[in-house]
Amino acid sequence: MGTKVYQNRSIAQVVRYLIDLDVSLQDSIQRGYANLSAMARLLRPKVEGLVGNKVSVDTIVTTLKRLKGTYSTIPFNVAYVLAKSTVNVRTDVARLSLKKRPELLKASRSIVSKYQKGFVQVLEGLSTITLVYDSSLHERIASRFLSRDIIYEDANMAAIIVKSPKEISSTPGCIATILLQISRRNVNVDEIISCYTDTIIVIKPSDVGKAFESLTELITFCRDVVSKVSS
């Protein structure tokens, strides 16, 4: 994020932003084992660069103390699942949302059957049906529905696919942790689809870099946690 964006922000906001980028720092603050003075000295050059002024270590330490209790640690069972997960990016993804009616639901299911070798996912809500698929199929799929039945469409999306072990289906908190990690980077999730071991997160292409980096950091952190406990 550019320096100019943060020149009108408070020091506390900037420090929070930097801590939000690093799961390990969040954990050390939450658990109380962080050396806040050392952490403040580490952060000071970045804080000063973003606010555009000199900042004392004591000021940063005061902000770090206030952050304790604002982050939740990751339970080991969640860390165990995420440590075995991988992240992939799929660009050129389209999203189509329809009114939910029996005939449209039937048509949507037939599309999945027809393009089963491709990337096609269907999510059924209470009042809507959402299809997520390769952008190359957009014209063929969208043309099967009347414009009055289409609530939303966008052929320029991307998908982050988190592939996890089967334990994710019986471990509460995994998907919540994934979404929290993404939200800390201010990434808006347009759609999320859970398919057994696959968690598909549909986002704007401009957010792909931030989302991928944040989830890679999360998985790396979880692998370190599991490794330390197992050793």
FISELO-384383 format. One line per field, with one value per residue: residue number from 1; residue in one letter; x negated, y negated, z negated of N, C-alpha, C in turn. Coordinates in steps of 0.05 Angstrom, whole numbers, always signed. Example, Ala and Ser with C-alpha at 12.3 -4.5 7.8 and 13.67 -1.06 7.14 Angstrom:
// residues 2
num <- 1,2
residu <- A,S
n.xx <- -264,-257
n.yy <- +114,+45
n.zz <- -156,-142
ca.xx <- -246,-273
ca.yy <- +90,+21
ca.zz <- -156,-143
c.xx <- -264,-258
c.yy <- +66,-1
c.zz <- -156,-157
This chain:
// residues 231
num <- 1,2,3,4,5,6,7,8,9,10,11,12,13,14,15,16,17,18,19,20,21,22,23,24,25,26,27,28,29,30,31,32,33,34,35,36,37,38,39,40,41,42,43,44,45,46,47,48,49,50,51,52,53,54,55,56,57,58,59,60,61,62,63,64,65,66,67,68,69,70,71,72,73,74,75,76,77,78,79,80,81,82,83,84,85,86,87,88,89,90,91,92,93,94,95,96,97,98,99,100,101,102,103,104,105,106,107,108,109,110,111,112,113,114,115,116,117,118,119,120,121,122,123,124,125,126,127,128,129,130,131,132,133,134,135,136,137,138,139,140,141,142,143,144,145,146,147,148,149,150,151,152,153,154,155,156,157,158,159,160,161,162,163,164,165,166,167,168,169,170,171,172,173,174,175,176,177,178,179,180,181,182,183,184,185,186,187,188,189,190,191,192,193,194,195,196,197,198,199,200,201,202,203,204,205,206,207,208,209,210,211,212,213,214,215,216,217,218,219,220,221,222,223,224,225,226,227,228,229,230,231
residu <- M,G,T,K,V,Y,Q,N,R,S,I,A,Q,V,V,R,Y,L,I,D,L,D,V,S,L,Q,D,S,I,Q,R,G,Y,A,N,L,S,A,M,A,R,L,L,R,P,K,V,E,G,L,V,G,N,K,V,S,V,D,T,I,V,T,T,L,K,R,L,K,G,T,Y,S,T,I,P,F,N,V,A,Y,V,L,A,K,S,T,V,N,V,R,T,D,V,A,R,L,S,L,K,K,R,P,E,L,L,K,A,S,R,S,I,V,S,K,Y,Q,K,G,F,V,Q,V,L,E,G,L,S,T,I,T,L,V,Y,D,S,S,L,H,E,R,I,A,S,R,F,L,S,R,D,I,I,Y,E,D,A,N,M,A,A,I,I,V,K,S,P,K,E,I,S,S,T,P,G,C,I,A,T,I,L,L,Q,I,S,R,R,N,V,N,V,D,E,I,I,S,C,Y,T,D,T,I,I,V,I,K,P,S,D,V,G,K,A,F,E,S,L,T,E,L,I,T,F,C,R,D,V,V,S,K,V,S,S
n.xx <- -17,-12,-52,-27,+26,+28,+11,+46,+66,+71,+18,+29,+66,+33,-5,+28,+44,-5,-15,+28,+11,-23,-20,-50,-70,-21,-5,-46,-37,+15,+8,-27,-83,-115,-169,-159,-187,-229,-200,-175,-219,-233,-189,-188,-217,-183,-134,-145,-157,-107,-73,-100,-129,-174,-174,-168,-196,-171,-119,-100,-104,-65,-18,-22,-13,+40,+63,+64,+105,+139,+131,+143,+117,+95,+128,+98,+119,+142,+97,+69,+98,+97,+42,+32,+54,+60,+51,+80,+86,+136,+147,+187,+243,+313,+375,+442,+505,+570,+642,+677,+710,+748,+740,+695,+658,+655,+634,+584,+560,+556,+518,+472,+466,+457,+409,+371,+318,+292,+281,+332,+378,+434,+475,+527,+572,+622,+655,+629,+588,+521,+471,+405,+351,+305,+283,+283,+327,+369,+404,+432,+457,+485,+521,+560,+598,+651,+649,+680,+678,+627,+590,+540,+477,+410,+354,+301,+268,+232,+207,+189,+164,+166,+139,+151,+138,+180,+198,+217,+271,+292,+272,+283,+278,+238,+250,+268,+222,+190,+220,+218,+164,+158,+192,+164,+129,+159,+190,+244,+292,+326,+355,+362,+348,+355,+329,+326,+263,+243,+239,+267,+255,+281,+258,+240,+196,+156,+145,+120,+64,+56,+90,+70,+18,+29,+55,+15,-22,+7,+13,-41,-54,-21,-43,-93,-76,-54,-99,-133,-105,-104,-157
n.yy <- +24,-45,-100,-150,-139,-128,-174,-208,-179,-154,-139,-93,-67,-54,-21,+21,+39,+59,+101,+133,+156,+196,+258,+285,+245,+227,+271,+274,+227,+236,+282,+263,+267,+234,+190,+128,+80,+93,+109,+60,+29,+57,+47,-8,-36,-24,-44,-99,-110,-103,-140,-186,-216,-225,-175,-154,-99,-86,-104,-69,-21,-30,-28,+25,+53,+42,+73,+124,+179,+168,+202,+269,+331,+388,+449,+513,+558,+534,+510,+556,+578,+535,+533,+575,+559,+531,+476,+451,+412,+389,+357,+316,+326,+333,+307,+320,+301,+323,+319,+361,+414,+473,+491,+463,+482,+535,+528,+506,+549,+584,+559,+565,+620,+623,+596,+622,+636,+589,+527,+516,+493,+497,+460,+464,+420,+393,+360,+351,+375,+390,+392,+411,+408,+425,+368,+374,+402,+369,+340,+382,+406,+363,+349,+386,+370,+324,+253,+229,+265,+263,+240,+221,+214,+228,+232,+227,+248,+279,+338,+364,+424,+467,+525,+577,+628,+685,+678,+627,+625,+640,+607,+553,+483,+477,+456,+406,+385,+381,+343,+299,+287,+270,+225,+190,+168,+133,+154,+165,+216,+244,+290,+354,+422,+485,+547,+605,+622,+578,+508,+456,+391,+334,+276,+208,+197,+160,+167,+214,+222,+203,+236,+288,+284,+274,+322,+359,+343,+355,+411,+426,+408,+441,+491,+484,+482,+533,+564,+549,+567,+621,+636
n.zz <- +0,+16,-9,-13,-22,-76,-103,-127,-168,-236,-282,-311,-277,-234,-257,-272,-222,-202,-237,-226,-179,-192,-217,-256,-290,-310,-340,-378,-407,-426,-458,-495,-496,-468,-457,-466,-461,-427,-383,-370,-355,-310,-277,-273,-229,-184,-202,-207,-154,-131,-158,-151,-186,-244,-293,-360,-396,-444,-436,-397,-426,-465,-433,-415,-463,-472,-433,-450,-461,-420,-379,-360,-378,-339,-344,-358,-330,-286,-263,-250,-208,-170,-162,-129,-83,-16,+30,+88,+148,+191,+249,+294,+285,+283,+256,+244,+223,+208,+206,+161,+185,+199,+253,+269,+233,+248,+299,+286,+260,+302,+332,+302,+307,+362,+370,+339,+340,+339,+302,+263,+217,+173,+131,+86,+59,+13,+42,+89,+144,+155,+203,+215,+258,+313,+349,+404,+416,+410,+446,+471,+427,+401,+442,+439,+405,+390,+392,+353,+312,+293,+240,+227,+260,+278,+315,+305,+259,+204,+172,+110,+89,+37,+19,-24,-75,-89,-141,-148,-142,-189,-228,-265,-252,-213,-161,-177,-199,-153,-123,-158,-157,-104,-105,-137,-103,-77,-35,+6,+6,+57,+66,+35,+37,+12,+22,+0,-10,+15,+13,+43,+61,+86,+116,+132,+188,+178,+124,+118,+109,+56,+27,+38,+17,-37,-53,-43,-81,-127,-124,-125,-176,-207,-196,-220,-274,-282,-272,-314,-358,-348,-349
ca.xx <- +0,-28,-57,-8,+51,+27,+0,+67,+75,+58,-3,+42,+77,+11,-17,+48,+42,-29,-12,+48,-2,-41,-7,-68,-69,+5,-5,-64,-23,+38,+0,-42,-111,-129,-186,-146,-207,-243,-181,-171,-243,-231,-168,-190,-223,-159,-114,-154,-154,-79,-60,-115,-141,-189,-157,-184,-192,-151,-92,-93,-100,-38,+2,-24,-1,+69,+71,+67,+133,+155,+126,+148,+97,+106,+127,+80,+132,+145,+70,+61,+112,+86,+14,+32,+69,+45,+66,+77,+100,+148,+156,+207,+266,+338,+395,+469,+525,+597,+665,+680,+735,+743,+730,+668,+642,+651,+616,+558,+548,+549,+493,+450,+463,+447,+381,+359,+289,+282,+285,+359,+388,+461,+482,+556,+581,+650,+670,+613,+569,+497,+453,+377,+339,+285,+293,+286,+354,+389,+424,+448,+474,+503,+541,+581,+617,+663,+638,+696,+671,+600,+587,+513,+457,+383,+336,+274,+263,+211,+213,+168,+174,+151,+144,+144,+142,+208,+205,+229,+300,+301,+257,+295,+260,+218,+258,+269,+194,+182,+234,+208,+137,+162,+205,+144,+116,+180,+199,+273,+299,+351,+369,+346,+360,+341,+334,+312,+237,+236,+252,+263,+260,+282,+250,+232,+168,+137,+140,+108,+37,+59,+103,+52,-4,+39,+60,-11,-33,+23,+6,-69,-53,-9,-63,-113,-63,-52,-126,-144,-91,-110,-185
ca.yy <- +0,-68,-116,-172,-129,-128,-198,-221,-159,-156,-119,-68,-53,-44,+2,+43,+48,+75,+126,+149,+169,+216,+275,+292,+222,+227,+293,+267,+207,+248,+301,+248,+273,+215,+168,+105,+59,+102,+108,+32,+21,+70,+35,-37,-47,-21,-63,-126,-112,-105,-164,-209,-232,-210,-163,-143,-71,-85,-108,-44,-2,-35,-17,+55,+62,+40,+93,+150,+186,+162,+223,+295,+351,+410,+474,+532,+575,+519,+507,+582,+580,+515,+539,+595,+548,+517,+455,+448,+389,+393,+332,+319,+340,+318,+312,+314,+306,+325,+323,+390,+426,+501,+496,+453,+500,+558,+520,+503,+575,+596,+546,+578,+646,+620,+586,+634,+637,+562,+515,+506,+498,+485,+455,+459,+405,+394,+346,+348,+396,+377,+409,+401,+425,+413,+346,+382,+414,+350,+334,+405,+411,+341,+348,+406,+358,+299,+230,+223,+284,+259,+220,+209,+229,+216,+252,+220,+254,+298,+357,+376,+451,+479,+554,+586,+656,+692,+670,+600,+628,+645,+590,+526,+460,+476,+436,+380,+375,+373,+318,+278,+280,+254,+199,+173,+154,+117,+167,+171,+242,+243,+316,+376,+448,+507,+573,+625,+613,+553,+483,+438,+363,+318,+249,+191,+202,+141,+176,+241,+222,+200,+260,+310,+279,+277,+350,+372,+337,+370,+440,+428,+404,+466,+512,+480,+489,+562,+574,+544,+585,+649,+642
ca.zz <- +0,+20,-32,-13,-33,-105,-114,-144,-188,-262,-286,-320,-253,-218,-272,-270,-194,-199,-253,-211,-157,-202,-236,-278,-308,-323,-359,-401,-423,-439,-478,-515,-497,-451,-467,-453,-454,-403,-361,-363,-340,-284,-262,-271,-202,-167,-213,-200,-126,-124,-169,-140,-209,-263,-313,-382,-402,-466,-424,-384,-447,-477,-414,-416,-488,-469,-414,-463,-465,-396,-361,-371,-370,-323,-358,-345,-311,-261,-252,-239,-182,-151,-156,-107,-60,+5,+42,+117,+159,+217,+260,+316,+274,+285,+236,+253,+202,+220,+188,+156,+193,+206,+280,+270,+217,+266,+321,+274,+255,+328,+341,+287,+320,+389,+369,+315,+343,+335,+276,+260,+190,+169,+103,+83,+36,+8,+63,+113,+152,+166,+218,+218,+279,+330,+366,+432,+419,+401,+466,+475,+403,+396,+463,+433,+386,+398,+377,+329,+291,+284,+220,+227,+276,+280,+328,+298,+231,+199,+150,+93,+82,+15,+18,-51,-81,-95,-168,-148,-143,-217,-246,-264,-253,-192,-141,-191,-201,-126,-116,-175,-147,-80,-111,-149,-81,-64,-10,+6,+17,+72,+63,+24,+42,-2,+35,-15,-18,+29,+6,+66,+53,+110,+110,+155,+197,+165,+97,+118,+97,+27,+16,+40,-2,-65,-59,-44,-107,-146,-122,-135,-205,-219,-193,-241,-299,-283,-273,-341,-377,-341,-354
c.xx <- -18,-30,-35,+18,+52,+17,+21,+78,+60,+36,+9,+54,+56,-1,+2,+46,+18,-27,+8,+34,-19,-28,-24,-70,-43,+5,-22,-51,-1,+29,-18,-71,-128,-146,-177,-166,-222,-225,-176,-195,-243,-211,-172,-197,-198,-138,-121,-151,-126,-65,-75,-127,-157,-169,-174,-177,-171,-123,-82,-88,-72,-16,+2,-10,+30,+80,+75,+96,+151,+151,+132,+127,+111,+105,+110,+94,+137,+118,+61,+73,+100,+57,+12,+47,+50,+63,+60,+94,+111,+158,+176,+231,+290,+357,+422,+489,+553,+618,+669,+708,+729,+730,+701,+648,+635,+631,+587,+544,+541,+523,+469,+445,+449,+417,+366,+329,+276,+286,+313,+369,+416,+466,+512,+562,+611,+667,+654,+597,+545,+479,+426,+363,+318,+297,+298,+313,+376,+411,+443,+467,+494,+526,+564,+603,+627,+652,+653,+690,+643,+599,+561,+495,+432,+364,+307,+269,+239,+220,+188,+179,+155,+159,+133,+148,+172,+217,+219,+259,+310,+286,+268,+274,+240,+225,+259,+242,+184,+194,+224,+181,+139,+173,+185,+128,+135,+188,+228,+277,+326,+368,+350,+361,+343,+349,+316,+284,+228,+253,+246,+273,+259,+277,+244,+203,+148,+129,+126,+81,+39,+70,+84,+29,+5,+44,+35,-24,-19,+15,-23,-70,-42,-28,-85,-101,-63,-80,-138,-131,-99,-139,-191
c.yy <- -25,-85,-138,-164,-131,-153,-213,-202,-163,-135,-92,-52,-41,-19,+26,+55,+67,+101,+144,+165,+193,+233,+282,+270,+221,+248,+286,+246,+219,+266,+288,+254,+254,+196,+143,+83,+67,+101,+79,+22,+32,+56,+5,-48,-46,-41,-91,-130,-116,-131,-189,-226,-213,-200,-150,-114,-68,-87,-82,-22,-5,-24,+13,+66,+62,+61,+120,+155,+181,+184,+250,+314,+374,+436,+495,+549,+561,+516,+533,+585,+561,+520,+559,+584,+535,+497,+453,+424,+396,+366,+337,+335,+322,+326,+303,+321,+304,+326,+353,+399,+455,+506,+485,+470,+525,+552,+517,+530,+589,+584,+559,+606,+644,+613,+597,+637,+610,+553,+502,+514,+484,+483,+448,+444,+408,+381,+343,+373,+382,+398,+396,+420,+410,+391,+354,+394,+394,+345,+358,+410,+388,+340,+368,+394,+331,+277,+224,+242,+280,+235,+206,+227,+214,+237,+246,+223,+273,+316,+366,+403,+463,+508,+565,+616,+660,+683,+642,+602,+632,+628,+562,+505,+457,+455,+408,+368,+366,+346,+294,+268,+263,+226,+180,+158,+137,+127,+174,+198,+240,+268,+336,+402,+470,+534,+594,+615,+588,+530,+463,+410,+346,+289,+234,+198,+184,+149,+202,+242,+221,+225,+284,+308,+284,+306,+366,+368,+353,+399,+444,+427,+430,+489,+509,+488,+519,+575,+572,+563,+614,+657,+646
c.zz <- +0,-6,-34,-26,-63,-118,-132,-165,-214,-264,-294,-296,-236,-231,-269,-242,-190,-214,-238,-188,-166,-224,-260,-299,-324,-345,-383,-419,-439,-462,-500,-517,-480,-467,-453,-445,-429,-379,-352,-347,-312,-266,-256,-243,-183,-176,-204,-170,-117,-134,-160,-162,-226,-285,-335,-386,-424,-455,-411,-405,-460,-459,-415,-441,-486,-449,-426,-469,-440,-375,-375,-361,-355,-339,-343,-325,-284,-247,-238,-211,-161,-144,-133,-82,-40,+18,+72,+126,+186,+227,+282,+307,+277,+263,+247,+231,+214,+198,+184,+163,+202,+233,+283,+255,+234,+288,+310,+269,+281,+339,+327,+300,+347,+389,+346,+317,+339,+307,+275,+232,+188,+139,+101,+57,+32,+30,+89,+119,+164,+179,+220,+237,+295,+347,+395,+438,+416,+422,+470,+451,+399,+417,+458,+415,+397,+381,+352,+306,+280,+264,+221,+245,+278,+291,+322,+268,+229,+175,+136,+84,+61,+13,-8,-54,-89,-123,-169,-151,-171,-237,-244,-266,-230,-171,-152,-193,-174,-118,-132,-165,-122,-86,-124,-128,-65,-37,-13,+19,+31,+69,+51,+27,+28,+10,+22,-24,-4,+19,+28,+59,+78,+103,+135,+163,+183,+137,+95,+104,+66,+14,+16,+20,-30,-72,-59,-71,-129,-147,-132,-166,-219,-217,-214,-269,-302,-286,-301,-361,-373,-348,-384
